[in-house]
């Protein structure tokens, strides 16, 4: 069953505002079940961990259920493979420090120029601390795809780790992650996946991918600002965690430093409950794969979202190609929309990216401009000094009609260049 967008949009209170939210790559709007979970947590179960009284017991039950729900979302083997933290960046810095303890001087670490800097700099700094070499894998400037030949060459060095993104937060490219993981493991490397930008757009199965770590943030898929990390249990169990005493010595607690953002984790649970509802309502038989119960509903939800967003990608690509003066960066093949998420970056001749974003903002169309912390991309494309790119990123609560309105406004902006 296709999504009923009017029903979907009713689940997002902020969408009652007369605006078009295409700023979603920087953070989606929050679903009402996530808001409800946070309010209920703070009013009914607000307490710290492991107390022998009612509110603490209830709080711990919610946090336990959130671990289970994220394990279902990722198709992890067990809830203990899920670590919560402030955000993806903080979790990555934490794990990079732990992994670096296993590295030796002269070891190689591989990162890509297609990644958000949060999956680059933590590894670069850790490598510097351990006197290791960092190899960068480029992307193809023409179509925004990862250079797999260059990755293959880098893997000949037998690196300790490959850090790679699931989808580019700037260009929308979906990397062939299962292939990358297989290549990396064949060379003996661990694989650390940044799934922040992919998570709101498609199903994730860490067992099928066979990645060693995968990390994302709930505010990118309709929840609050909370980060979550999946790690294979045997790796989390073996690694040294930098923590205070007498924190737990086993995962996931050994990596969860300080008092957690319990209300945020409750909101994350609510966001996943929203997706579970979406899967129950709009999932089709056979679309969720070989799963059951909540895992099946979540996979069906993300499969339905992916199918609907293909329509958005098609409409947005057509609108941008029809706008005079627009240069699109990244994948542009309309017959291969399954290899990208509906995030598009472009420039408009005669305007800086900030000017385009300001003009759109005046008409209540919200987009981002700049480099979005994907600094290697704007530098590689030669756009960093000129202000980067404009980024427009619909998600499943957006509509083709909103894209058409965006196209009309872009046309109006374009013809003002010579006035």
C-alpha positions, 0 to 999 in steps of 0.5 A: 500500500502506498503512503497516505501523505495526509495521514503521515503528515498529521503525525508531525505537529510542526508540519502545521506551519505554512512552510516547506521543510527541505532542511531535513538532512540537517535534522528532520521534524519530530514525530508526535509519538516521540514527543509524547514519549519524552513528555510522559517520561519527564512527567511520570518516570523521571529518575536516574538509573538503578534505583529501588523505587518506582520511577527509577524502575519504570525509567530503566524499563523504558531504556531497556525497551529502547535498546531492544527497539534499536536492535530491531531497527538495525537487525542486531543480534542482541540489545547489548550490541546497542550503545547510546550516546550524545550523538554520532560524533561523540560516539565515534570519538569514543570508539576511535579512542578505544580502537586506537589502543589496538593499533601499532605505529605504521598501521594504516587507516582508510577514510573516504572523501565522500564522508561527513567529517565526523567519520574522518577527523576522529580517525585522523586524530587517533591515527596521529596519536598512534603514529599510523598512516591515513589513506583517503579514498576519493570519489568520482567528481562527475557522478559522486560515487565512491572510487572502488578501484582506489579503495581496492588499492588502499586495501592492499596495505592491509589496513586496520580499519575502513571508515565509510558512510552509508549515504552521502549527506551532501550528494545523496550517494548510497555507497555499495556498502555490502561490497565495501564491507566484503572487500575490507574484511578480505583485507583484514580490516574492521568496518565502521559505518556512518549511517546517519544520513541513510537511516531515515531513507531505507532499511538497515540490516547490520547482519546482512551488511556484516559491518563491525560498527554502525552509528547514527542519530535519532534527530535524523529519523524523526526523533530527538538528539540522541546517538546510537552505536551498533557494535558486534558484541565480541568487539565491544566486549574486548575493547577498552572503554574510557569510563569512570569507576564503578561503571559497568564492565560489560557492553553496552554500559561500559561505553555509556559514560555519565548519566544518559539522556533518558528522556531523549532515549524515550523519544527515540523509542517513540520515533521507532514506534512511529515507524512501526506504526507506519510499517503496520499501516502501509507495509505490503506482504513480502516487502519486509524480507525474512523478519518477524514482529517489530523487525518486520514492521520496521523493515516494511516501513523503511521499504515503503519510505524508500519506494515513495522517496524514489518518486520525490527524487525523480521529481526533484531531479527533473525540477533542478534540471529544468531550472536555468543556471543550475549545476547539480552535483552527485548522482544524476542518472534518473534510471538509477535513483535506487543508488541515491537518497533524495538529497540533492546539492547544486549551485545556481549561476549568478548567486552564492549558495547563501543567497539562494538559501536566503531567497528560498527562506523568504518564501518559507522554503527551508534549505541548507547551504555550505559544506554541511561538514562534508568538507572533503566534498566541497574541497574536491569539487573546488566549491569551498571558497565560493560558499559550497552548495545549496542542499535540498533534502525531502523525506517521506512527509514531503510531497511532489507538490512541495517540490513543484512549488520549490521549482517555481520559486527557483525559476523566479530566482533564476530569472532575477539574475540579469535584473 
